[in-house]
Amino acid sequence: MASAINTADEWLATRAVRLIVPGEGHWVILKEMLIAGRVQGPVTSDAQLAALTIEYGGVLHTNDRDFERFPGLRWLNPLA
């Protein structure tokens, strides 16, 4: 755990890395992801990641195909 914490501290100390937080429109986007994605249980955290990615205009890099369920989400499988 100490090694993981040190690595995260190093990343956060760089200028290229920043923490993102939900903005004012986040709830509207998250509701859409929850409803359109027919989210239940553990997939709720996927909806949260999808909403943050959409809110910030990003592209989510994942090999988890569950993210196909979220309309408007741009995602890329880096292993494909």
Secondary structure, 3 states (H helix, E strand, C coil): CHHHHHHHHHHHCCCCCCCCCCCCCHHHHHHHHHHHCCCCHHHHHHHHHHHHHHHCCCCEECCCHHHHHCCCCCEECCCC
